[in-house]
Amino acid sequence: MALGQYLKLGGVVTDPSLPFFYPEDSRINKGSLLLVNFANSLGYEGSNPPITGTLVYNLAWRAAKAMIGTGDRTSLSLVANVPFGAAEGKLEFTPKKGLHVITSQVNMGQGKGFSMLIPPAIMAYLHQYSDTHQYYFRISERLTRQPDLNSGDDNRLVIASNSGASGNYLARMAKGGSLPNASTANSFGGSFSSQSATALGNLFRNVATKAWTGTKQANPADITNRFISVGPVGAYQSIDVNKSSSTVLYEIYIEDLTVSGRTYAQAHAAELAIHNADFGAGGRFSGDTIPTDPSTLP
């Protein structure tokens, strides 16, 4: 029999500086817009990997709703797109419930990559405040097969205008680095990568933005380049055919730093500490193994 103690306290809490408790994950704060973690039972339902149309739940949906003013657990979550066949790619869960995405470097054609679309309401929010708020994006993953080292972009995160996406974007993570960067000083808030984005092994990377780089698309509802991806997808799909990496996706996180009150340095330090604890001795992803060697899918 489970035993516990429940205490109900009287009074009203009025101190606005006290953090709010979000039951899905203790690190969520009032600026958290998106948190994806397949290992969290509230973030993914079921034991089979997603198929096209599967909801990947946003653990930070309550905080996102408070900022946006509308939405629910379903509408503020991501939708998976899995357009490839058995010869083109494979999805599987690792023993620690990371999502292993294997992409063929021989048979995967345009638009056949795995992707998860950022919810429309969150995209509209990012678009609306992109020139006055600072945003923080981070991904924890484990590369299991290198991308083509000579060509292709191997995008992992893209939020960009449909036209001229390479120069008109909010944020992007690719094998050559994250954007914006120091050369676009008006929009760059900071970035970090624990190792080269083409090296095998655990990878932590982030980027912070304080403006839209280039021309912002007028209507956010029309933006199709708004996804987390592995393989040829969206604006860059033609150059990534048969050139993409294979990787295990563990965690994706987006925060509005202006709302949370954190600086880039503070968010970076806190998220890196979480990543290091997750993959360090005794961590929830420590010692994770790969069920299928990507080389079995040429």
Buried (B, 14 or more C-beta within 10 A) or exposed (E): EEEEEEEEEEEEEEEEEEEEEBEBBEBBBBBBBBBBBBBBEEBBEEEEBBEEEBBBBBBBBBBBBBBBEEBEBEBBBBBBBBBBEEEBBBBBBBEBBBBBBBBBBEBBBEBBBBBBBBBBBBBBBBBEBBEEBBBBBBBBBBBBBBBBEEEBBBBBBBBBBBEEBEEBBBBBBBBBBBBBBEEBEEBBBBBBBBEBBBEBEBBBBBBBBBBBBBEBBEEBEEBBBBBBBBBBBBBBBEBBBBBBBBBBBBBBBBBBBBBBEBBBEEBBEBBBEBBEBBBEEEBBBEEBEBEBEBEEBE
